[in-house]
């Protein structure tokens, strides 16, 4: 019986284990669904690395993609993120964004944003500004060289890097116009498929077309998007710098050739006018996450150009050549799109430089010597010389005659003689005559001024004083003679009365 009892116990235990297995299978199913759901969620390791000069609009563009009005600017290596939502499966993830400062000294910070383990999940965005079209090609070439130098320093195995390069070729060759293939309608891929570097498939190898000579000639193994910001300034270029349609076509064909070499897409955007900003966002999530994308290439509007990776080729670019009449497509970019030499002059206070004192005085001395050499006896110096900013030298001090006594208080009253007649010699005019005589005559015992050592101004002043004194003395002498004549005639007339 023991074996039977044991068997019954085993049967009982079997019944309990079977019920436990059912519950475990239920939980296993739930866990499996969760696991499969987590596998289908958007990856959180995808990254966009933004490179470009300062003032090219990098931070403003990222803020627009984030849905923010005011950008938050920093320095060095800045980190942002963009919320990405899968509308088909209600899934959400954060797209990592690194923005490198435009200062060349900060290029060493690339090692923190682009590493070996994040290389396959990174997309590069090269940003240039249409506000300075003469620097577009130079800026793109500079940052492409910086990126190449950094990729060469990464310790990525050669076979792995070659696999990345081949994946970009496959993406370029597999491009089809929206509505003509599965790329426009397929949902986000599941599992481990990375849209940035899709794996090869047997059907693609037979249907792809060969690449052109210029296409992907500088393949870096990493997806690139070229964004030309501030396209709204094109109207300003046409107005202020006389840019024609052929200039804009010349710029566009050079940028498209650059993108062709790296297999890059190209956008003309304007945050101010909201041009192509939403289109750029949809293209980024399409390339990074595999979201559906239904927008065709745009090359008609000169300020809203969009060229997806895989669409362009040299033949399509050659269409722009027809509009170039005064230039050739192969002309050097810097020779045609030149930097304007005229700029708005900043109003500043003019700097006043003082002339050397000796040079200024030498000019004044030469001018005075010319005026002194001019003929004329009683003519005063010209008004220009009198209004000269040079301070007028002091006239030499005139010494009074030492033996002359001061005039009495009633000097203005004429003195009468014994006969009661006024004496002309004692009048005020007589005193003035004596004074002017003293000026003209040299005082005994006092040395005269050295004419050779006197300046031009002193000589002019001395001559002017002498002329004025002589003229006044002559006038007074004539007046005295007339008075004496009148007195004589009066005296002769008195006896007759």
NORSUL-V340403 format. One line per field, one symbol per residue. psi: psi as a letter, one per 40 degrees, with the letter a starting at -180 (. if undefined). A space follows every 50 residues. Layout:
psi=???
//
This chain:
psi=dddddddddddddddddddddddddddddddddddddddeihieeiihhh iiiifefddddddddeeidhihiaibhihiihhhhhddefiiihhhhhhh iehdeedeedeedhideedeehhhhhhihedgdeeddddddddddddddd dddighiddddddddddddddddehiiheeiedeeiahiiaehhddgiii idddddeiiiiiddhfefheehihhhhhifeeedddddddefhidddddd dddddddddddefiihhhihddefheddddddddddddefiihehiihed heefhhhihediiddddededdehdeiideihddddgihidhihhhhihh hhhhihddddddddddddddddeiihdehiiiddddeiehhhihiihhhi hdehiiiidfdehihiadeeihhddeidddddddddddddihhiehhiih ddeiiddddddddddddddddddddddddddddddddddddddddd.
//
